Amino acid sequence: MFYEGILGIPRVPKPPHLDARGGCWFEAGDLRIHLGVEEPFRPARKAHPALVVDDLPALIGLLAEGGFPTREDEPLAGWSRVYVDDPFGNRLELMEPAAGTRGVRMRTQYASGRGDEGSTRGTSTGSSR
């Protein structure tokens, strides 16, 4: 629901020899988010990937509709940004370049939660493996 349904990053099958380890993979274009399983499980509360998006306010709205509240943090020059926890408790940073600045972007699409209507474009700063 979260990665695929709200962020619009499709879940892809893991290679058979890695599938037995558990976890799941989400990929779109050059973006790779690979979630693993550890025992005992401890969510990543400090270390986190940052995803650069085109319309942060719209995504914040979609996350709120899906039951995923966002948190603001200290300002970062040239960026609007918030944090959100995925369903497993891992912290993600969502960032959008401030007007007049440019960030390095890799394309993915996040969903509106309402079918194809209202879908917006998102991007990522890189991968998390």
N, C-alpha and C positions, 0 to 999 in steps of 0.2 A: 504494500500500500504506500509506504513512505517514499522509497527510492524510485520505484517504478510508477506508482499512481500519482504522487504529488510532484516529485522532481522530474518525472518523465525519463528516467534513465532505465532502459529495459534490462531485465534480468536475463542473463545468458547462461547456458549450461557450462559447468566447469569441465575441464578435460577429465575423462574417466579415471585416470590414475591419481588425480587430485580430489575427486569428488568424495572419496571415502574419508577425507579429513574433515568434512563438514563445511559449514559456512556457505556463502553464496557470492556470486559475482554480478555486477551491474556494469554495463558498458554502452557507450554511445560515441561513435567517431573515435577520437583520440582519448576520451575520458574513460578511465578505468577505476572502479571502486570495488575492491575485493575485501569482503568481510570474512574474517576467520573466527574460529571458536577456540576459546581457552577455558581450561578448568583449573581453578575456579574462575568463573567469569568476573571480570572487572571492566566496566565501560571506560573508554578513553575520555577523561574529563578535562585534561589539559592539552595533550597532543591532539591535533585535529587537522583535517583537510580544509581548505578554503575553496569554495566554489564561487566564481565570478558570474553574476547574472546581469541581464539587461534591464529588468524591471523589478527591482527589489521590493517596492511597495506591493505590487501585484502578488509576488511570491509570498510575502508576509501574510497577505490576506488568505491565500490558498492554504498555507500552513495552519493559520488560525481556524479556518473552516474544517480542517482535518484533525483538529485537536492537538496541534503542535505549536505551543506558544514560543515566541522568540524573545531574546534578551539583548539589550544594547550593551555596549562596552565603551571603554575610553575611546575618544576620537582618534582616527588614523588619517593623517593628512592625505587628501586626494581621494578618499573612499567614504562611502556610506556602507555600514556593515551591521550585522546582527549575528547572534548565535542561536542555534536550535539544537535540541537533542533528538537523535533518531530514535526509533522505537526500542532500541537496545540500550539507550542511555549514553551513546557516544556523541560527543560535541562536534558540530559542524559549524563553520563560519560561512556566512553568505555575504558576498561583497558586490558592490557596484561602483565603478569609477564615478567620481564627482563630475559634474558638468565641466567640460573643457579639458579633462584628462583622459588618458587612454590606458587600458590594461591589456595584457596578453590574454587572448581569448581562444578557447577551443569550443566548438559548437556542440550543444545538446539541446533538447527541447523539454521543457517541463509542462506537465499536464494541468488542466484547469479543474479537474475533478468533475467536469460537466461534459464529458465526451470531447469532441473536437472543437466545440465552440469555446472561444475565449482563451485558447492556448496561447502561450507567450514563449518567447525564446529565452534560453538560459545558456550560460557558458561555464567553463571550469578553468581553474588555474593549473590543474595537473591531475595526477593520479594518486591514489592511496592504495597500497598493496598489502 
